[in-house]
Amino acid sequence: MKSTDAFEKKLIEKLKKITGKHKTRPVEDIHRSLDIVEHVLHEASDYGITAQVVTWALKLIKENPKLDISDAMVLALEEWLK
């Protein structure tokens, strides 16, 4: 268990450096977000709109930096499937 805790702490520190955020998120939340992003990418790929969805998600995040990547990806997919 100790190695898992140490790994999680290192991961959180790396994510803080990358994102510039100081709010910690449990690893389960991160995995859930990644699962959502993976699902959206598969859906977008099925429709041939992966680049558009990713670009739109990045635009949304630029407009609202506090927006979670999974939320941005879902919103972008919904926008492109209208």
C-alpha positions as CSV (number, residue, x, y, z in Angstrom):
1,M,0.0,0.0,0.0
2,K,2.8,2.4,0.8
3,S,4.2,2.3,-2.7
4,T,0.7,3.0,-4.1
5,D,0.4,6.0,-1.8
6,A,3.8,7.3,-2.8
7,F,3.0,6.8,-6.5
8,E,-0.3,8.7,-6.1
9,K,1.5,11.6,-4.3
10,K,4.1,11.8,-7.1
11,L,1.4,11.7,-9.7
12,I,-0.5,14.5,-8.1
13,E,2.6,16.6,-7.8
14,K,3.4,16.1,-11.5
15,L,-0.2,17.0,-12.4
16,K,0.1,20.2,-10.3
17,K,3.2,21.2,-12.1
18,I,1.7,20.5,-15.5
19,T,-1.7,22.1,-14.9
20,G,-0.6,24.8,-12.5
21,K,-3.5,23.7,-10.3
22,H,-3.1,23.2,-6.6
23,K,-6.3,21.3,-6.0
24,T,-5.8,17.6,-5.5
25,R,-8.1,15.1,-7.1
26,P,-8.3,11.5,-6.1
27,V,-6.9,9.1,-8.6
28,E,-10.3,7.6,-9.2
29,D,-11.6,11.0,-10.5
30,I,-8.7,11.2,-12.8
31,H,-9.4,7.7,-14.1
32,R,-13.0,8.6,-14.6
33,S,-12.1,11.7,-16.6
34,L,-9.7,9.7,-18.8
35,D,-12.4,7.0,-19.4
36,I,-14.8,9.7,-20.5
37,V,-12.2,11.3,-22.8
38,E,-11.4,7.9,-24.3
39,H,-15.1,7.2,-24.9
40,V,-15.6,10.6,-26.6
41,L,-12.6,10.1,-28.8
42,H,-14.0,6.7,-29.9
43,E,-17.3,8.3,-30.7
44,A,-15.8,11.2,-32.5
45,S,-13.6,8.7,-34.5
46,D,-16.7,6.8,-35.5
47,Y,-18.1,10.0,-37.1
48,G,-14.7,11.1,-38.5
49,I,-14.7,14.3,-36.4
50,T,-11.9,13.6,-33.9
51,A,-9.8,16.7,-34.9
52,Q,-12.9,19.0,-34.7
53,V,-13.9,17.7,-31.3
54,V,-10.5,18.0,-29.8
55,T,-10.0,21.5,-31.3
56,W,-13.4,22.6,-30.0
57,A,-12.6,21.2,-26.5
58,L,-9.4,23.1,-26.4
59,K,-11.2,26.2,-27.4
60,L,-13.7,25.7,-24.6
61,I,-10.8,25.2,-22.1
62,K,-9.1,28.3,-23.3
63,E,-12.3,30.3,-22.7
64,N,-12.8,28.6,-19.3
65,P,-9.5,27.3,-17.8
66,K,-11.3,25.7,-14.8
67,L,-13.3,23.4,-17.2
68,D,-12.4,19.8,-16.8
69,I,-11.0,18.1,-19.9
70,S,-13.7,15.4,-19.8
71,D,-16.5,18.0,-19.6
72,A,-14.9,20.0,-22.4
73,M,-14.7,16.9,-24.6
74,V,-18.4,15.9,-23.9
75,L,-19.5,19.5,-24.7
76,A,-17.4,19.5,-27.9
77,L,-18.8,16.2,-29.1
78,E,-22.3,17.3,-28.4
79,E,-21.7,20.5,-30.4
80,W,-20.3,18.6,-33.4
81,L,-23.1,16.0,-33.4
82,K,-25.9,18.7,-33.6
